[in-house]
Amino acid sequence: MEQQIRFCTSSDDVRIAYATVGQGSPVISIRPWFTHLEYEWESPMWRSLIDRLSARHLLIHHDGRGMGLSDHRVNDYSPEAQVRDLEAVVDALGLERFALYGLSQGGATSITYAVRYPERVSHLILQGSFARMGWLIDTEEGQQRFQTALSLIRQGWGTDLPAYRQFFTSLFIPDADAEAIRQFNEMQRVSTSPENAVAVLSAMRDTDVSELLSRVRAPTLVVHCRADAIVPFESGRRLAAGIPGARFLPLDSRNHLPLPNEPAAEVLEKAMEEFLGEGEEAAAGAAPSGLVTILFTDMEGSTTLTQRLGDAKAQELLHTHNRIVRDALRAHSGSEIKHTGDGIMASFASASRALECAIAIQCALAQHNESNPGTPVRVRVGLNAGEPVAEEKDLFGTAVQLAARICAQAEPGQILAPIVVRELAAGKGFLFADRGDVALRGFEDPVRLFQVRWGA
């Protein structure tokens, strides 16, 4: 399968080269600062990464401004400019929802985009990344190392002598064999001019997305090699600690990017596929079919809140509800089907995941209400399991109607479920209190309901 190379134009009129290969849910890879789409296709090291991702996904990657096949005569290499390049690629392909895979300094671009466009990013993978280059700019020794690197680039980046570039190669892939070292050296030379390399590296020094970490809403996997000599392991650990709910995967490797033949590469591949496979129905935007568990939320007294607090404040509370529910959906592989005005309808492939999500919602709301006693957000949650009719990204039928009626039956702060949900989740550690048979509007026979216990 050959990659297809095309061009698009950023909002500041820079032509950006991008490539697509493979089929499936889209993954945009944002790679290190020296790139070349054609050369990477022929390089075994980079080709391994391309083949791994494109085997199950539509892989999209691009040459950033000043690199590879993109425009080289560029003045702005700022972190914001890197985001503009990504925006141009996304818009050119008309993508609605996709995963972002940020390698090295591509991680900061990915984080910025994920915070700016949370509805578009289904998953976020950060490998060998950092929020800021503190290890280089906060100490005199680091600043000296940085200036040494710039001097080496100015003197020898574009020459036929690989010794200058091998300084970087020995840091990026210290365990590589002779052929991989040769290819990496050449990759740097063909990617861009010495002037552009200095400009890009200098702009990277200004990167700082530390304040954005807490605002990331996409499920996130942070990967970092323990003995990475380019970006210290501590930088990856801080990324994972700063992003809500992020998973951290340390790899046993000295290389900045694991080499294709080392065990760390296999560990990474399996972890990425498992992570990207979670919630794929939601990422594809399609309504699920077959047996699913349906969840409804409903805010208490939304009309009364508007009358008491005013439109702006009531809308702010609705946004709090939406954020908490959507965070829980992402964390438990739920698919949002639609917003109902003062609630959200979602579906799950697993009854256990739906129950875990419902409990997470109520726990998060309780925590919010404790900190905001004057304006609490109290929510009913109802669940049901069945085989609804899927049509145009929505769900219909008796299973859905019953879930809505069960939600309406709940008290604020409660989670109610019928016996079918309890039986599907049997043995999973959930606690249920029998509420008995309850008559629900529109249903001829009473329904046996159970309250799901979630508080201390």
C-alpha positions as CSV (number, residue, x, y, z in Angstrom):
1,M,0.0,0.0,0.0
2,E,1.5,3.3,-1.1
3,Q,1.1,6.6,0.8
4,Q,-0.7,9.4,-0.9
5,I,1.1,12.8,-0.6
6,R,-1.0,16.0,-1.0
7,F,-0.6,19.7,-0.1
8,C,-2.7,22.2,1.8
9,T,-2.2,25.8,2.9
10,S,-2.1,27.1,6.5
11,S,-4.0,30.1,7.6
12,D,-0.8,32.2,7.2
13,D,-0.3,31.0,3.6
14,V,2.4,28.3,4.2
15,R,2.1,25.2,2.0
16,I,2.1,22.0,4.1
17,A,2.8,18.5,2.7
18,Y,0.8,15.7,4.3
19,A,0.5,12.0,3.6
20,T,-2.2,9.4,4.2
21,V,-1.9,5.6,4.2
22,G,-4.1,2.7,5.5
23,Q,-7.7,2.4,6.4
24,G,-9.8,2.6,9.6
25,S,-10.2,5.2,12.3
26,P,-7.9,8.2,11.7
27,V,-4.7,8.8,13.6
28,I,-2.7,11.9,13.0
29,S,1.0,11.5,13.9
30,I,2.9,14.6,14.8
31,R,6.5,13.8,14.6
32,P,9.9,15.2,15.6
33,W,11.0,18.5,14.1
34,F,13.2,17.0,11.3
35,T,10.9,15.2,8.9
36,H,10.7,14.2,5.2
37,L,7.6,12.3,4.0
38,E,9.5,10.7,1.1
39,Y,12.6,9.8,3.0
40,E,10.7,8.3,5.9
41,W,8.8,6.0,3.6
42,E,12.1,4.5,2.5
43,S,13.7,4.4,6.0
44,P,13.2,1.0,7.8
45,M,13.1,2.8,11.2
46,W,10.4,5.2,10.3
47,R,8.6,2.7,8.0
48,S,8.2,0.4,10.9
49,L,6.2,3.0,12.7
50,I,4.1,3.8,9.6
51,D,3.3,0.2,8.9
52,R,2.4,-0.5,12.5
53,L,-0.2,2.3,12.6
54,S,-1.5,2.0,9.1
55,A,-2.2,-1.7,9.5
56,R,-5.4,-0.9,11.4
57,H,-5.9,2.9,11.0
58,L,-5.9,5.7,8.5
59,L,-2.5,7.2,9.3
60,I,-2.0,10.9,8.6
61,H,1.3,12.6,9.0
62,H,2.8,15.8,7.7
63,D,6.0,17.8,7.2
64,G,5.9,20.8,9.4
65,R,6.7,24.2,8.0
66,G,10.4,24.5,6.9
67,M,10.7,20.7,6.8
68,G,10.7,18.0,4.1
69,L,8.2,18.8,1.2
70,S,6.6,21.7,3.0
71,D,7.5,25.4,2.3
72,H,11.0,26.1,3.5
73,R,11.0,29.9,3.2
74,V,9.1,30.6,6.4
75,N,9.6,33.3,9.1
76,D,7.3,32.0,11.9
77,Y,8.2,28.7,13.6
78,S,6.5,29.5,16.9
79,P,4.5,26.8,18.8
80,E,1.3,28.5,17.6
81,A,2.5,28.2,14.0
82,Q,2.9,24.4,14.5
83,V,-0.8,24.3,15.6
84,R,-1.8,26.2,12.4
85,D,-0.1,23.5,10.3
86,L,-2.1,20.8,12.1
87,E,-5.3,22.8,11.7
88,A,-4.7,23.0,7.9
89,V,-4.2,19.3,7.6
90,V,-7.4,18.5,9.6
91,D,-9.4,21.0,7.5
92,A,-8.0,19.7,4.2
93,L,-9.2,16.2,5.0
94,G,-12.5,17.3,6.5
95,L,-11.9,15.1,9.6
96,E,-14.5,15.4,12.4
97,R,-13.0,13.1,15.0
98,F,-9.6,11.4,15.3
99,A,-6.7,10.3,17.5
100,L,-3.6,12.5,18.0
101,Y,-0.2,10.8,18.4
102,G,2.4,13.4,19.4
103,L,6.1,12.3,19.4
104,S,8.7,14.4,21.1
105,Q,7.9,18.1,20.6
106,G,4.9,17.1,18.6
107,G,3.3,16.4,22.0
108,A,3.0,20.1,22.8
109,T,1.2,20.7,19.5
110,S,-1.1,17.8,20.2
111,I,-1.9,19.0,23.7
112,T,-2.7,22.5,22.5
113,Y,-5.0,21.2,19.7
114,A,-6.7,18.8,22.1
115,V,-7.6,21.6,24.5
116,R,-8.7,24.0,21.7
117,Y,-10.8,21.4,19.9
118,P,-11.9,18.8,22.5
119,E,-14.8,17.6,20.4
120,R,-12.5,16.4,17.7
121,V,-9.8,14.5,19.6
122,S,-10.9,11.0,20.5
123,H,-7.6,9.8,22.0
124,L,-4.3,11.5,22.8
125,I,-0.9,9.6,22.8
126,L,2.2,11.5,23.9
127,Q,5.5,9.7,23.4
128,G,8.9,11.1,24.6
129,S,7.1,14.5,25.0
130,F,7.3,17.5,27.4
131,A,5.3,20.5,28.5
132,R,8.3,22.8,28.5
133,M,12.1,22.4,28.0
134,G,12.9,23.1,31.6
135,W,16.0,20.8,31.7
136,L,17.6,23.1,29.1
137,I,16.4,26.5,30.0
138,D,16.4,26.4,33.8
139,T,20.0,25.7,34.4
140,E,23.3,27.2,33.2
141,E,24.5,23.7,32.2
142,G,21.4,23.1,30.1
143,Q,21.7,26.5,28.4
144,Q,25.3,25.7,27.5
145,R,24.2,22.4,26.0
146,F,21.5,24.1,24.0
147,Q,24.0,26.7,22.6
148,T,26.4,23.9,21.7
149,A,23.7,22.1,19.8
150,L,22.8,25.3,17.8
151,S,26.5,25.8,17.0
152,L,26.8,22.2,15.7
153,I,23.8,22.7,13.5
154,R,25.1,26.0,12.0
155,Q,28.5,24.5,11.2
156,G,27.6,21.1,9.9
157,W,24.0,20.2,9.5
158,G,24.0,20.6,5.7
159,T,27.5,19.3,5.0
160,D,28.4,15.9,3.6
161,L,30.2,15.1,6.9
162,P,27.9,13.2,9.2
163,A,29.9,13.8,12.3
164,Y,28.1,17.0,13.2
165,R,24.7,15.4,12.9
166,Q,25.8,12.2,14.7
167,F,25.9,14.2,17.9
168,F,22.1,14.3,17.8
169,T,21.9,10.7,16.5
170,S,23.9,9.4,19.4
171,L,21.4,11.0,21.8
172,F,18.2,10.0,19.9
173,I,19.1,6.3,19.2
174,P,22.3,5.3,21.2
175,D,21.6,1.6,20.7
176,A,21.1,1.7,16.9
177,D,23.3,-0.3,14.5
178,A,25.6,1.3,11.9
179,E,23.0,1.3,9.2
180,A,20.3,2.9,11.3
181,I,22.8,5.6,12.4
182,R,23.7,6.3,8.8
183,Q,20.0,6.6,7.9
184,F,19.3,8.9,10.8
185,N,22.2,11.1,10.0
186,E,21.0,11.4,6.4
187,M,17.4,12.0,7.5
188,Q,18.5,15.1,9.4
189,R,20.5,16.4,6.4
190,V,17.6,16.1,3.8
191,S,14.9,17.3,6.1
192,T,15.8,21.0,6.1
193,S,18.5,23.7,5.9
194,P,20.8,24.6,8.9
195,E,19.1,27.9,9.1
196,N,15.6,26.4,9.4
197,A,16.9,23.8,11.9
198,V,18.3,26.5,14.1
199,A,15.0,28.5,13.8
200,V,12.8,25.6,14.7
201,L,15.0,24.5,17.6
202,S,15.1,28.1,19.0
203,A,11.3,28.3,18.7
204,M,10.9,25.1,20.6
205,R,12.7,26.7,23.6
206,D,9.6,28.9,24.0
207,T,7.2,26.0,24.2
208,D,5.3,25.9,27.4
209,V,1.9,24.1,27.6
210,S,2.1,23.5,31.4
211,E,-1.1,25.5,32.1
212,L,-3.0,23.5,29.5
213,L,-2.4,20.1,31.0
214,S,-5.3,20.2,33.5
215,R,-7.7,21.2,30.6
216,V,-7.1,18.1,28.5
217,R,-10.3,16.1,28.2
218,A,-9.3,13.3,25.8
219,P,-8.3,9.9,27.2
220,T,-4.5,10.2,27.3
221,L,-1.7,7.7,27.2
222,V,1.8,9.0,28.0
223,V,4.8,6.9,27.0
224,H,8.4,7.6,27.9
225,C,11.6,5.6,27.8
226,R,13.3,5.4,31.1
227,A,16.9,6.3,29.9
228,D,15.9,8.8,27.3
229,A,18.9,11.2,26.8
230,I,17.0,13.8,24.7
231,V,13.9,14.4,26.8
232,P,14.4,13.3,30.5
233,F,12.1,10.6,31.9
234,E,10.9,13.1,34.5
235,S,9.3,15.3,31.8
236,G,7.1,12.4,30.7
237,R,6.1,11.6,34.3
238,R,5.1,15.3,34.8
239,L,3.0,15.2,31.7
240,A,1.1,12.2,32.9
241,A,0.7,13.7,36.4
242,G,-0.7,16.9,35.0
243,I,-3.3,15.5,32.7
244,P,-6.5,14.3,34.4
245,G,-6.8,10.5,34.2
246,A,-3.8,10.0,32.0
247,R,-2.1,6.6,31.9
248,F,1.6,6.4,32.1
249,L,3.7,3.7,30.3
250,P,7.4,3.6,31.1
251,L,9.5,1.7,28.5
252,D,12.8,0.0,29.2
253,S,14.9,1.6,26.5
254,R,17.8,4.1,26.1
255,N,16.4,5.4,22.8
256,H,14.2,8.4,22.4
257,L,12.0,6.4,20.1
258,P,12.2,2.6,20.5
259,L,14.0,0.8,17.7
260,P,11.9,-1.7,15.7
261,N,13.9,-4.7,16.9
262,E,13.9,-4.0,20.6
263,P,11.3,-5.4,23.1
264,A,10.1,-1.9,24.1
265,A,8.7,-1.4,20.5
266,E,6.5,-4.5,20.9
267,V,5.2,-3.3,24.3
268,L,4.5,0.1,22.8
269,E,2.6,-1.4,19.8
270,K,0.3,-3.5,22.0
271,A,-0.4,-0.7,24.4
272,M,-1.2,1.7,21.6
273,E,-3.6,-0.7,19.9
274,E,-5.4,-1.5,23.1
275,F,-5.7,2.2,24.0
276,L,-6.9,3.2,20.5
277,G,-9.4,0.4,20.5
278,E,-11.2,1.7,23.5
279,G,-14.3,3.7,22.5
280,E,-13.9,3.2,18.8
281,E,-17.6,3.3,18.3
282,A,-17.7,6.8,19.8
283,A,-14.7,7.9,17.7
284,A,-16.4,6.7,14.5
285,G,-19.6,8.6,15.4
286,A,-21.8,5.6,14.7
287,A,-24.7,4.4,16.8
288,P,-24.0,0.9,18.2
289,S,-26.1,-2.1,17.3
290,G,-26.9,-5.4,19.1
291,L,-27.1,-5.6,22.9
292,V,-26.1,-2.3,24.5
293,T,-26.6,-0.6,27.9
294,I,-28.2,2.8,27.6
295,L,-27.6,5.6,30.2
296,F,-29.6,8.8,30.6
297,T,-28.8,11.7,32.8
298,D,-31.3,14.4,33.8
299,M,-30.5,17.6,35.8
300,E,-32.8,18.4,38.7
301,G,-35.0,21.4,38.1
302,S,-33.2,23.0,35.1
303,T,-36.2,25.3,34.5
304,T,-36.3,26.4,38.1
305,L,-32.5,27.0,38.1
306,T,-32.9,29.3,35.1
307,Q,-35.6,31.2,36.9
308,R,-33.6,31.5,40.1
309,L,-30.1,32.1,38.8
310,G,-30.7,33.6,35.4
311,D,-29.8,32.3,31.9
312,A,-26.0,32.8,32.1
313,K,-25.5,31.1,35.5
314,A,-27.9,28.3,34.7
315,Q,-26.1,27.7,31.4
316,E,-22.8,27.6,33.3
317,L,-24.2,24.8,35.6
318,L,-25.3,22.9,32.5
319,H,-21.8,23.1,31.1
320,T,-20.5,21.7,34.4
321,H,-22.9,18.8,34.0
322,N,-21.8,18.2,30.4
323,R,-18.2,18.3,31.2
324,I,-18.5,15.8,34.1
325,V,-20.6,13.4,32.1
326,R,-18.4,13.6,29.0
327,D,-15.3,13.1,31.1
328,A,-16.8,9.9,32.6
329,L,-18.0,8.7,29.2
330,R,-14.4,9.0,27.8
331,A,-12.9,7.3,30.8
332,H,-15.4,4.3,30.6
333,S,-15.6,3.9,26.8
334,G,-19.2,5.3,26.5
335,S,-20.6,6.7,23.3
336,E,-22.6,9.9,23.6
337,I,-25.7,9.6,21.5
338,K,-27.3,13.0,22.0
339,H,-27.8,15.9,24.3
340,T,-31.4,16.1,25.6
341,G,-31.4,19.7,26.7
342,D,-30.9,19.1,30.4
343,G,-29.2,15.7,30.2
344,I,-27.2,13.3,28.0
345,M,-28.1,10.0,26.4
346,A,-25.2,7.5,26.0
347,S,-24.6,3.8,25.2
348,F,-22.1,1.2,26.3
349,A,-21.1,-2.2,24.9
350,S,-20.8,-3.4,28.6
351,A,-23.3,-3.1,31.5
352,S,-20.3,-3.0,33.9
353,R,-18.8,0.0,32.0
354,A,-22.2,1.8,32.1
355,L,-22.5,1.3,35.9
356,E,-18.9,2.4,36.5
357,C,-19.6,5.5,34.4
358,A,-22.8,6.3,36.3
359,I,-21.0,6.0,39.7
360,A,-18.1,8.1,38.4
361,I,-20.7,10.8,37.3
362,Q,-22.4,10.9,40.7
363,C,-19.0,10.9,42.6
364,A,-17.7,13.8,40.5
365,L,-20.9,15.8,41.0
366,A,-20.8,15.2,44.7
367,Q,-17.2,16.5,44.8
368,H,-18.3,19.5,42.8
369,N,-21.3,20.2,45.0
370,E,-19.1,20.0,48.2
371,S,-17.0,22.8,46.8
372,N,-20.0,24.8,45.5
373,P,-22.7,24.4,48.1
374,G,-24.6,27.5,46.9
375,T,-25.0,26.2,43.3
376,P,-25.1,22.4,43.4
377,V,-25.6,20.3,40.3
378,R,-27.9,17.3,41.2
379,V,-28.5,14.7,38.5
380,R,-30.7,11.6,38.1
381,V,-29.2,8.6,36.3
382,G,-31.2,5.8,34.7
383,L,-30.0,2.7,32.9
384,N,-31.4,-0.1,30.8
385,A,-30.1,-2.8,28.5
386,G,-31.6,-4.1,25.3
387,E,-31.3,-4.1,21.5
388,P,-32.5,-0.7,20.3
389,V,-32.9,0.3,16.7
390,A,-29.9,2.2,15.4
391,E,-30.6,4.9,12.8
392,E,-28.6,7.9,11.7
393,K,-26.3,7.9,14.7
394,D,-29.3,7.7,17.1
395,L,-31.0,4.9,19.0
396,F,-34.8,4.3,19.2
397,G,-37.2,1.7,20.5
398,T,-38.5,0.2,23.7
399,A,-35.1,-0.2,25.3
400,V,-34.4,3.5,24.9
401,Q,-37.9,4.6,26.1
402,L,-37.6,2.4,29.2
403,A,-34.2,3.8,30.1
404,A,-35.6,7.4,29.9
405,R,-38.6,6.4,32.1
406,I,-36.3,4.8,34.7
407,C,-34.2,8.0,34.7
408,A,-37.3,10.1,35.3
409,Q,-38.2,7.8,38.2
410,A,-34.9,8.4,40.0
411,E,-34.4,11.0,42.7
412,P,-31.6,13.5,42.3
413,G,-28.3,11.9,43.2
414,Q,-29.6,8.4,42.5
415,I,-28.8,5.7,39.9
416,L,-31.6,3.3,39.0
417,A,-31.4,0.2,36.8
418,P,-33.7,-2.7,36.0
419,I,-33.1,-6.3,36.8
420,V,-31.5,-7.0,33.4
421,V,-28.7,-4.6,34.1
422,R,-28.1,-6.1,37.5
423,E,-27.9,-9.6,36.0
424,L,-25.5,-8.5,33.2
425,A,-23.2,-7.1,35.9
426,A,-23.5,-9.9,38.3
427,G,-20.3,-10.8,40.2
428,K,-18.7,-7.5,39.3
429,G,-18.8,-6.0,42.8
430,F,-21.7,-3.5,42.4
431,L,-24.1,-3.0,45.2
432,F,-27.9,-2.9,44.5
433,A,-30.9,-2.1,46.7
434,D,-34.2,-3.6,45.6
435,R,-36.8,-0.9,45.0
436,G,-39.5,-3.4,44.1
437,D,-41.9,-3.3,41.1
438,V,-42.6,0.2,39.9
439,A,-45.3,1.3,37.4
440,L,-43.8,3.5,34.7
441,R,-45.7,5.7,32.4
442,G,-46.4,4.1,29.0
443,F,-45.5,0.6,30.1
444,E,-48.3,-1.9,30.9
445,D,-46.4,-4.1,33.3
446,P,-44.5,-2.9,36.4
447,V,-40.7,-2.9,36.1
448,R,-38.5,-4.3,38.9
449,L,-36.0,-1.5,39.7
450,F,-32.8,-1.5,41.7
451,Q,-30.9,1.5,43.2
452,V,-27.2,1.4,42.6
453,R,-25.2,2.3,45.7
454,W,-22.3,4.6,45.0
455,G,-21.7,6.7,48.2
456,A,-19.5,6.0,51.1
